Amino acid sequence: MLRRTFVSTLGAAALAPAQRKKPNFIVLYTDDQRFDTIRALGNREVHTPNMDRLAKQGVAFTSAYIMGGTQGAVCVPSRAMLMTGQSLFRAARNTGSTPGDKSEPGPFHLFPEVLRENGYRTFATGKWHNGPKLFARAFGGGGNIFFGGMGDQLKMPVQDFDPSGAYPKTAIRPSGKFASELFADTAVEFLGRDRSEQPFLLYCAFTSPHDPRMAPKQFADLYSPEKVSLPKNFLPEHGFDNGELKVRDELLAPHPRTPAAVKEHLAAYYAMVSEVDHQIGRILDALERSPHAANTYVVFAGDNGLAVGQHGLFGKQSVYDHSVHVPLIVKGPGIAANRRCDAFVYLFDIAPTIYEWAGIAKPATVDGESLAPMLKNPRKQSRESMFYAYRHFQRAVRTRDWKLIRYTVNGKETIQLFHMAKDPGETTDLAGRPEYSEQKEKLLAELKRWQQTTGDPLG
């Protein structure tokens, strides 16, 4: 494990309180929230006044993605990538997020850990899912911490902050109220009592809108299944074995999928989104009441997407857009209001962005790229292509117009090719058409390049 304090790129004089006040950071992370579940960004069926508020106050990245997952619980490697700023295979290997992987981990740094070593107070509440040891490295404070992946939202097993880092199971207690409300309570309390001049990071990771879908009545009443639209790419069944058709998420609804069942789940899903939106609003209100509002960056994102009936699937265990495309909105000092940016970005770009904002040199272990250039100029592009992976079954590459997915299941290879500019729902597979063979070969070559660059074990 490599640990050291990183020297500010601004110089000692620039760090003097009279000359520069370090910014604060609030990172709000939702669980299983798909990119198209925010009203201000196009979904007129969902009620998200506070996510809309963030979108009006800052920059929304409309082409933000995760790189994929190395296990069915995609949120584990997703959170590892967020915290380390590393790409999928490196982050998963180094943090132990790939089941059965016995390879030697390499060096990595968690961005809260680096902030902490550079004078920041780091405080967390909510879902962690990457183990107590890493939490203890990252945070010097916290409350109502959940080390698991999912559970009854009214009985979420949480723990108080443990300065020793032990977090024994005997210290676990039920949440006693809806989990996202409890986590928001903790964040609001932190902001309400904080009057220190020392800069802080507040990390609040919700368990909503992850199932079980059990939103409180006031939010469930907002949605009638009969009035919810069926996805345009709805299918009763996936067209072939993608390697993960029997994972837990895919058993939440009967096979074949029916329009009625999908709409019922979507209504409940949207209700969960509205509930967590309400809790986010409470945190934003607390920030505005605090003395820190003008000097705090807020980063809002979701850890991965979810199918809920698209392509005959229900979970996030795929590389279709509904599973890897996520919301990402940023606001704060110097960031323009009510802007949209369609540059290709990953969530592991958040860590180097925070380093830049804090005036801290980016560790050499980081793979991500700062979002700051796109925040200054939303028309600026970053990557020309994107790479996605799910376990050993699925690999994909995406350009602005095209996407190729390669499946390898039980020794059988299946390739899909989609024209994303004309077919964003990925409904018309062009892989078998001779006129697209050249395009397919170009994307296969780009896929191979990404596999080699990222250390893909299948590369």
C-alpha positions as CSV (number, residue, x, y, z in Angstrom):
1,M,0.0,0.0,0.0
2,L,1.5,3.3,-1.1
3,R,0.6,6.3,1.2
4,R,2.0,9.8,1.1
5,T,0.9,13.3,1.3
6,F,0.7,15.1,-2.0
7,V,2.1,18.7,-2.3
8,S,-0.3,21.3,-3.6
9,T,0.4,22.5,-7.1
10,L,-0.4,26.1,-6.0
11,G,2.6,26.6,-3.7
12,A,2.7,27.3,0.0
13,A,2.0,31.0,-0.3
14,A,-1.2,30.3,-2.3
15,L,-2.5,28.1,0.5
16,A,-2.4,30.9,3.1
17,P,-5.9,31.4,4.4
18,A,-5.7,35.2,3.6
19,Q,-4.9,34.5,0.0
20,R,-6.8,31.4,-0.8
21,K,-9.6,29.5,1.0
22,K,-9.7,25.8,0.1
23,P,-13.0,24.7,-1.4
24,N,-15.3,22.2,0.3
25,F,-16.8,19.2,-1.5
26,I,-20.1,17.4,-1.2
27,V,-20.5,14.2,-3.2
28,L,-24.0,12.8,-3.4
29,Y,-24.2,9.2,-4.8
30,T,-27.4,7.3,-5.6
31,D,-27.7,3.6,-6.1
32,D,-29.0,2.1,-9.4
33,Q,-30.2,5.4,-10.8
34,R,-30.4,5.3,-14.6
35,F,-29.3,8.4,-16.6
36,D,-32.8,9.1,-17.9
37,T,-34.6,9.5,-14.6
38,I,-34.3,13.3,-14.2
39,R,-37.1,15.6,-15.3
40,A,-34.9,18.5,-16.3
41,L,-32.9,16.2,-18.6
42,G,-35.8,14.9,-20.5
43,N,-38.0,12.5,-18.6
44,R,-41.3,14.3,-18.1
45,E,-42.8,11.4,-16.2
46,V,-40.6,11.6,-13.2
47,H,-40.7,14.2,-10.4
48,T,-37.2,15.3,-9.4
49,P,-37.4,19.0,-8.4
50,N,-34.0,18.9,-6.5
51,M,-32.0,17.1,-9.2
52,D,-33.6,19.6,-11.6
53,R,-32.4,22.4,-9.3
54,L,-28.9,21.0,-9.5
55,A,-29.1,20.9,-13.3
56,K,-30.2,24.5,-13.3
57,Q,-27.4,25.6,-11.0
58,G,-24.5,23.7,-12.7
59,V,-23.4,21.6,-15.6
60,A,-25.0,18.2,-16.4
61,F,-22.9,15.7,-18.2
62,T,-25.2,13.9,-20.6
63,S,-22.7,11.3,-21.8
64,A,-21.4,10.1,-18.4
65,Y,-20.7,6.4,-17.9
66,I,-19.3,3.7,-15.8
67,M,-16.8,1.4,-17.4
68,G,-18.8,-1.7,-16.3
69,G,-18.5,-4.3,-13.6
70,T,-16.4,-7.4,-12.6
71,Q,-19.2,-8.9,-10.6
72,G,-23.0,-9.0,-10.4
73,A,-23.0,-6.4,-7.7
74,V,-21.8,-3.7,-10.2
75,C,-21.9,-1.1,-7.5
76,V,-18.8,-2.6,-5.8
77,P,-16.4,-1.9,-8.7
78,S,-18.3,1.2,-9.6
79,R,-17.6,2.7,-6.1
80,A,-14.0,1.5,-6.3
81,M,-13.5,3.4,-9.5
82,L,-15.1,6.5,-8.1
83,M,-12.9,6.5,-5.0
84,T,-9.6,5.5,-6.7
85,G,-9.9,7.4,-10.0
86,Q,-8.8,4.1,-11.6
87,S,-10.3,2.3,-14.6
88,L,-12.3,-0.9,-14.1
89,F,-9.8,-3.7,-14.0
90,R,-7.1,-1.8,-12.0
91,A,-9.6,-0.5,-9.4
92,A,-11.3,-3.8,-9.0
93,R,-8.1,-5.7,-8.7
94,N,-6.5,-3.3,-6.3
95,T,-9.5,-3.0,-4.0
96,G,-10.5,-6.6,-4.1
97,S,-13.7,-6.0,-6.0
98,T,-13.4,-9.0,-8.3
99,P,-14.5,-12.3,-6.7
100,G,-11.8,-15.0,-7.0
101,D,-9.1,-12.6,-8.3
102,K,-5.8,-13.6,-6.6
103,S,-3.6,-11.3,-8.6
104,E,-1.2,-9.0,-6.8
105,P,-2.8,-5.6,-6.2
106,G,-1.0,-2.4,-7.2
107,P,-0.8,1.0,-5.5
108,F,-3.8,3.2,-5.3
109,H,-5.1,6.2,-3.4
110,L,-8.7,6.9,-2.4
111,F,-9.5,10.6,-3.1
112,P,-10.9,11.2,0.4
113,E,-7.7,9.7,1.8
114,V,-5.6,12.2,-0.2
115,L,-7.8,15.1,0.8
116,R,-7.5,14.0,4.4
117,E,-3.7,13.9,4.2
118,N,-3.8,17.5,2.8
119,G,-5.7,19.0,5.6
120,Y,-9.3,18.1,4.8
121,R,-11.9,16.8,7.2
122,T,-13.5,13.8,5.5
123,F,-17.0,12.7,6.6
124,A,-19.2,9.9,5.2
125,T,-22.7,8.5,5.7
126,G,-24.6,5.9,3.8
127,K,-23.6,2.9,1.7
128,W,-19.9,2.1,1.4
129,H,-19.8,-1.5,0.0
130,N,-16.0,-1.6,-0.2
131,G,-15.1,-2.9,3.2
132,P,-14.3,-1.3,6.6
133,K,-10.5,-1.2,5.9
134,L,-10.8,1.1,3.0
135,F,-13.4,3.2,4.7
136,A,-11.0,3.7,7.6
137,R,-8.3,4.8,5.2
138,A,-10.7,7.3,3.6
139,F,-12.6,9.0,6.3
140,G,-11.9,10.6,9.7
141,G,-15.5,11.0,10.6
142,G,-18.9,9.7,9.8
143,G,-22.2,8.4,11.0
144,N,-24.9,5.8,10.1
145,I,-22.6,3.9,7.8
146,F,-23.8,0.9,5.8
147,F,-21.2,-1.6,4.8
148,G,-23.5,-3.9,2.8
149,G,-25.1,-3.7,-0.7
150,M,-28.9,-3.7,-0.2
151,G,-31.6,-4.4,2.3
152,D,-35.0,-3.4,3.7
153,Q,-35.0,0.4,3.4
154,L,-36.6,0.6,6.9
155,K,-34.2,-1.8,8.6
156,M,-30.9,-1.0,7.0
157,P,-28.0,-2.3,9.2
158,V,-25.9,0.7,10.0
159,Q,-23.0,1.5,12.3
160,D,-21.6,4.6,14.1
161,F,-18.2,5.9,13.1
162,D,-15.5,3.8,14.7
163,P,-12.1,5.7,15.2
164,S,-10.3,2.3,15.5
165,G,-11.6,1.2,12.1
166,A,-12.7,-2.2,13.4
167,Y,-16.4,-1.9,12.8
168,P,-17.4,-5.1,14.6
169,K,-20.7,-6.8,13.6
170,T,-21.8,-6.5,17.2
171,A,-22.1,-2.7,16.6
172,I,-24.6,-3.0,13.8
173,R,-28.1,-1.7,14.5
174,P,-31.2,-1.2,12.3
175,S,-31.7,2.2,10.7
176,G,-35.1,2.7,12.4
177,K,-36.4,4.9,9.6
178,F,-36.2,5.0,5.8
179,A,-32.5,4.7,4.9
180,S,-32.1,7.7,2.6
181,E,-33.9,9.9,5.2
182,L,-31.5,8.7,7.8
183,F,-28.4,9.4,5.6
184,A,-29.8,12.8,4.7
185,D,-30.4,13.5,8.4
186,T,-26.7,12.7,9.1
187,A,-25.5,15.0,6.3
188,V,-27.8,17.8,7.3
189,E,-26.6,17.5,10.9
190,F,-23.0,17.7,9.8
191,L,-23.6,20.8,7.7
192,G,-25.6,22.4,10.5
193,R,-23.0,22.0,13.2
194,D,-20.0,22.8,11.1
195,R,-18.5,26.2,11.6
196,S,-14.8,25.3,11.2
197,E,-12.5,27.0,8.8
198,Q,-10.9,23.7,7.9
199,P,-12.1,22.5,4.5
200,F,-14.3,19.4,4.3
201,L,-15.5,16.5,2.1
202,L,-19.0,15.3,2.8
203,Y,-19.7,12.0,1.1
204,C,-23.4,10.9,1.2
205,A,-24.1,7.6,-0.5
206,F,-27.8,6.6,-0.7
207,T,-29.3,3.1,-1.0
208,S,-32.1,4.4,-3.2
209,P,-33.4,3.8,-5.8
210,H,-32.0,0.3,-5.4
211,D,-34.6,-2.4,-4.8
212,P,-36.5,-3.5,-2.7
213,R,-38.8,-0.8,-4.3
214,M,-40.7,0.4,-1.2
215,A,-41.0,4.2,-1.4
216,P,-43.0,5.9,1.3
217,K,-46.6,6.5,0.3
218,Q,-46.3,10.2,-0.4
219,F,-43.9,9.3,-3.2
220,A,-45.5,6.1,-4.4
221,D,-48.7,8.1,-4.8
222,L,-47.1,10.2,-7.5
223,Y,-47.0,7.4,-9.9
224,S,-49.7,5.2,-11.4
225,P,-48.4,2.1,-13.4
226,E,-51.2,2.7,-16.0
227,K,-49.8,6.1,-16.7
228,V,-46.1,5.1,-16.9
229,S,-44.8,4.7,-20.4
230,L,-43.4,1.3,-21.5
231,P,-39.8,1.6,-22.7
232,K,-39.5,1.8,-26.5
233,N,-37.0,-1.0,-26.4
234,F,-39.1,-3.3,-24.2
235,L,-38.8,-7.0,-25.0
236,P,-40.5,-10.0,-23.3
237,E,-37.1,-11.8,-23.3
238,H,-33.5,-11.0,-24.2
239,G,-32.8,-12.4,-27.7
240,F,-29.9,-14.7,-26.6
241,D,-27.9,-15.7,-23.6
242,N,-25.8,-12.8,-22.5
243,G,-24.1,-14.8,-19.8
244,E,-26.1,-13.4,-16.9
245,L,-29.8,-14.1,-17.4
246,K,-30.3,-15.7,-14.0
247,V,-28.6,-13.3,-11.7
248,R,-30.7,-12.0,-8.8
249,D,-31.8,-8.8,-10.5
250,E,-33.3,-10.8,-13.4
251,L,-35.5,-12.8,-11.0
252,L,-37.4,-9.7,-9.7
253,A,-40.1,-10.1,-12.4
254,P,-41.5,-13.2,-14.1
255,H,-40.4,-14.5,-17.5
256,P,-41.5,-13.6,-20.1
257,R,-41.7,-10.0,-19.1
258,T,-45.2,-8.4,-19.5
259,P,-45.9,-4.7,-20.2
260,A,-48.0,-4.6,-17.0
261,A,-45.2,-6.0,-14.8
262,V,-42.6,-3.6,-16.3
263,K,-44.8,-0.6,-15.8
264,E,-45.5,-1.6,-12.2
265,H,-41.8,-1.9,-11.5
266,L,-41.1,1.4,-13.3
267,A,-43.7,3.2,-11.2
268,A,-42.1,1.9,-8.0
269,Y,-38.6,2.8,-9.3
270,Y,-39.6,6.3,-10.2
271,A,-41.2,6.7,-6.7
272,M,-37.8,5.7,-5.2
273,V,-36.1,8.3,-7.4
274,S,-38.5,11.0,-6.2
275,E,-37.9,9.9,-2.5
276,V,-34.1,10.2,-2.8
277,D,-34.5,13.5,-4.7
278,H,-36.4,14.9,-1.7
279,Q,-33.6,13.9,0.6
280,I,-31.0,15.5,-1.7
281,G,-33.1,18.7,-1.5
282,R,-32.8,18.7,2.3
283,I,-29.0,18.5,2.0
284,L,-28.9,21.3,-0.6
285,D,-31.1,23.4,1.7
286,A,-28.7,22.8,4.6
287,L,-25.8,23.8,2.5
288,E,-27.5,27.1,1.6
289,R,-28.2,27.8,5.2
290,S,-24.5,27.1,6.1
291,P,-21.6,29.6,5.8
292,H,-20.0,27.3,3.2
293,A,-22.5,27.6,0.3
294,A,-20.3,30.0,-1.8
295,N,-17.2,27.9,-1.5
296,T,-18.5,24.3,-1.9
297,Y,-18.6,22.1,-5.0
298,V,-21.5,19.7,-5.2
299,V,-21.1,16.5,-7.3
300,F,-24.2,14.4,-7.9
301,A,-24.0,11.0,-9.6
302,G,-25.5,7.5,-9.8
303,D,-23.3,4.4,-9.4
304,N,-24.8,2.5,-12.4
305,G,-27.9,2.2,-14.5
306,L,-30.7,-0.3,-14.5
307,A,-32.8,-2.0,-17.3
308,V,-36.2,-2.3,-15.7
309,G,-37.7,-4.0,-18.8
310,Q,-35.5,-2.8,-21.5
311,H,-34.1,-5.5,-23.8
312,G,-36.1,-8.0,-21.7
313,L,-33.7,-7.3,-18.8
314,F,-34.2,-5.9,-15.3
315,G,-30.8,-5.5,-13.8
316,K,-27.5,-3.7,-14.5
317,Q,-25.5,-6.7,-15.5
318,S,-25.0,-5.7,-19.2
319,V,-23.2,-3.1,-21.3
320,Y,-26.3,-1.7,-22.9
321,D,-26.7,2.1,-22.4
322,H,-29.4,1.7,-19.8
323,S,-26.9,-0.1,-17.5
324,V,-23.7,1.9,-18.0
325,H,-25.0,5.4,-18.7
326,V,-25.4,7.4,-15.5
327,P,-26.4,10.9,-14.2
328,L,-23.6,13.3,-13.4
329,I,-24.2,16.9,-12.4
330,V,-21.7,19.3,-11.0
331,K,-22.1,22.8,-9.5
332,G,-19.9,25.1,-7.5
333,P,-17.6,28.2,-7.5
334,G,-16.9,29.4,-11.1
335,I,-19.1,26.7,-12.7
336,A,-21.6,28.1,-15.2
337,A,-25.3,27.6,-14.5
338,N,-27.8,25.6,-16.5
339,R,-25.3,24.1,-19.0
340,R,-25.2,20.7,-20.7
341,C,-22.0,18.9,-21.8
342,D,-22.1,15.8,-24.0
343,A,-18.4,15.0,-23.8
344,F,-17.6,11.3,-23.1
345,V,-16.7,11.1,-19.4
346,Y,-16.4,8.3,-16.8
347,L,-17.3,8.6,-13.1
348,F,-13.7,7.8,-12.3
349,D,-12.9,11.3,-13.7
350,I,-14.5,12.8,-10.5
351,A,-11.4,12.0,-8.4
352,P,-8.9,14.0,-10.6
353,T,-11.4,16.8,-10.9
354,I,-11.6,17.1,-7.1
355,Y,-7.8,17.0,-6.9
356,E,-7.6,19.9,-9.3
357,W,-10.2,22.0,-7.5
358,A,-8.4,21.4,-4.2
359,G,-5.0,22.4,-5.7
360,I,-3.5,18.9,-5.0
361,A,-1.3,17.1,-7.5
362,K,-3.0,14.1,-9.0
363,P,-1.4,10.8,-7.8
364,A,0.3,8.9,-10.5
365,T,-2.0,5.9,-9.8
366,V,-5.0,7.8,-11.2
367,D,-6.4,6.9,-14.7
368,G,-9.2,9.5,-14.9
369,E,-9.1,12.8,-16.6
370,S,-10.2,16.1,-15.0
371,L,-13.7,17.4,-15.9
372,A,-12.5,21.0,-15.4
373,P,-11.8,21.7,-19.1
374,M,-15.3,20.6,-20.0
375,L,-16.8,22.6,-17.1
376,K,-15.0,25.7,-18.5
377,N,-16.1,25.0,-22.0
378,P,-19.1,22.5,-22.3
379,R,-18.5,22.2,-26.0
380,K,-15.0,20.8,-25.5
381,Q,-14.7,17.1,-26.2
382,S,-12.5,14.6,-24.3
383,R,-12.4,11.0,-25.4
384,E,-13.2,9.9,-28.9
385,S,-14.5,6.5,-27.8
386,M,-15.6,4.6,-24.7
387,F,-15.0,1.1,-23.4
388,Y,-17.3,-1.1,-21.3
389,A,-17.0,-4.5,-19.8
390,Y,-19.1,-6.9,-17.8
391,R,-17.4,-9.9,-16.1
392,H,-15.9,-12.3,-18.7
393,F,-19.1,-12.3,-20.8
394,Q,-19.4,-8.9,-22.4
395,R,-17.1,-6.3,-23.9
396,A,-18.2,-3.1,-25.8
397,V,-16.8,0.0,-27.5
398,R,-18.7,3.1,-28.3
399,T,-17.9,6.1,-30.6
400,R,-20.2,9.1,-31.0
401,D,-22.2,7.3,-33.7
402,W,-21.5,3.6,-33.3
403,K,-21.4,0.9,-30.7
404,L,-20.2,-2.7,-30.9
405,I,-20.9,-5.3,-28.2
406,R,-19.1,-8.7,-28.2
407,Y,-20.4,-11.5,-26.1
408,T,-18.6,-14.7,-25.2
409,V,-20.9,-17.2,-23.5
410,N,-20.2,-21.0,-23.2
411,G,-17.7,-20.7,-26.0
412,K,-20.1,-18.9,-28.4
413,E,-19.4,-15.4,-29.7
414,T,-22.2,-13.0,-30.5
415,I,-21.6,-9.5,-31.9
416,Q,-24.1,-6.7,-32.0
417,L,-23.6,-3.4,-33.9
418,F,-25.8,-0.4,-33.3
419,H,-25.9,3.0,-35.0
420,M,-26.3,5.0,-31.8
421,A,-27.0,8.4,-33.5
422,K,-30.1,6.9,-35.2
423,D,-30.9,4.1,-32.7
424,P,-30.1,5.2,-29.1
425,G,-32.3,2.4,-27.7
426,E,-30.0,-0.2,-29.3
427,T,-32.9,-2.0,-31.0
428,T,-31.6,-2.7,-34.6
429,D,-28.6,-5.0,-34.8
430,L,-26.6,-4.2,-37.9
431,A,-23.7,-6.7,-37.3
432,G,-24.9,-9.2,-39.9
433,R,-25.3,-6.8,-42.7
434,P,-22.4,-6.9,-45.2
435,E,-22.5,-3.1,-45.9
436,Y,-21.5,-2.5,-42.2
437,S,-18.6,-5.1,-42.2
438,E,-15.9,-2.4,-42.5
439,Q,-17.4,-0.4,-39.6
440,K,-17.6,-3.6,-37.5
441,E,-13.9,-4.3,-38.1
442,K,-12.9,-0.8,-37.2
443,L,-14.7,-1.1,-33.9
444,L,-13.3,-4.5,-33.2
445,A,-9.8,-3.0,-33.6
446,E,-10.7,-0.1,-31.3
447,L,-12.1,-2.6,-28.8
448,K,-8.8,-4.5,-28.8
449,R,-6.9,-1.3,-28.2
450,W,-9.0,-0.4,-25.2
451,Q,-8.6,-4.0,-23.8
452,Q,-4.8,-3.7,-24.0
453,T,-4.8,-0.1,-22.5
454,T,-7.0,-1.0,-19.5
455,G,-5.3,-4.3,-18.7
456,D,-8.3,-6.4,-19.6
457,P,-7.6,-10.0,-18.6
458,L,-9.4,-11.0,-21.8
459,G,-7.3,-8.6,-23.9
